[in-house]
């Protein structure tokens, strides 16, 4: 049975945009290749870290929500450990309430990104 998970990783800030996209593509492809299903991806961009990690004070944050079997998470996290570009990561299983919240959050984000017509001012 597939469960829904959410993983966030922090990549080193010395990567170029192309290198960051390649790192993200590696993990998305890995999830798909191992029978998982990517539900949602979100690039959080470059952010300051709360404390230095490997002498870095910032990092690229990226979120991936996916469905996979429970034993898959350990294999994914092994891939993160082996990748020198990844400073930190966290993977959590989502219960039905978290899944509902994530869907609501995505719907709200999509609504914000829609272009709203400007209000017409009359003099």
N, C-alpha and C positions, 0 to 999 in steps of 0.2 A: 504494500500500500504506500502511495506517495503522500508525504507530509510536506507542508509548506514551511520554508525557512527563509531567513533574511540574513545576509552576510554583508558586513561593511569592512572594507580594508583601507589602510592608509599606505599609500605608495610614497617613496622617497621624492622630495621636491626637486631633485636634480634632473628628473626625467623631462624630455621635451614632450610637447603635446602628442606627437606621433608615437613616441615610446609609451606614453601613458595609454593611448588608445590600443596599442599592441598588447599591453599587459592586461587590459580589460577584456579584449577579444580572446586572449588565451584562456581566461577563466570562464567566460561565457561559453566558448567552444568546448571546454572541458566538461562543464555541466551538461551540455547537450549530448556530447559524445558518450557520456556514462549513463544515459537514459533519463536525465533530468529534464525539466521544462522550465525555461526562464520566463517568469511572470512579468517582471518589471525591473528596469535599471534606472539609476539616477546618479548623475555626476554632481557631487557636492562641491567640487573645485578645490582650490588650494586654501587651506585654513591653518591658523596658528595652532600649535599643539599646547596642551596644558603644561607639559614639561618636556624637556629635550629627550629625544629618543635617538640613540646613535649619533649624538652631537647635532641633530637636526631640530629646528624649532618650528618647522611647518611641514605639511604633507598634503598630498592629493587624496581626498576622501572619495570613495565610490561605493554605492549601495547596489546590491543585486538581490532581488526576491526570486526564489525558485522553488520548484517542487521536485522532490527526490526521495529515495528510500533512506531510512534512518542510518544505515551503515555507510552511506555515501559521504556524509559530513566529515568523517575522520579522514577519508582519502583526499577531500578538497583541502582540508586544513594542512595535511602533509604537503600538498603542492604549495600552499602559502609559505610554510616553513622553509622549503627548498629555494624559494625565490628571493634573491637578495634585494629586489626592488620593493618588497613588502615590509614595512616597518612594524605594523600591528594589524590584527584582524579580529573580528568577533562574529560568530555565527550563532543564531538563536532559532529555535523552533517556534513557530507562530501557532497559538491556539485559535479557536474560531473567533474570539473577540479581537485578537490582534489582526487577523486576516480581514475582518470587517472594518476595523479602523484603518488599515493600510489601503483598502479599496476606497474608503471615504476620503482619505487624504489625497489619493491619486486623482479622484474625481474633482476635488476642490482645486488641486493644482492645475488640472486641465482647464477648468472654468476660468481661473485667473489668467491663463495664457491666451485665452481667446481675445481677439481684438474687440474692444467695446467701442461703439460709435460715440464720438464726442457730443456732448450736449450742445445744442444750438443756442447761442446767445442772441437775444434780440435787443436792439437798442431802442 
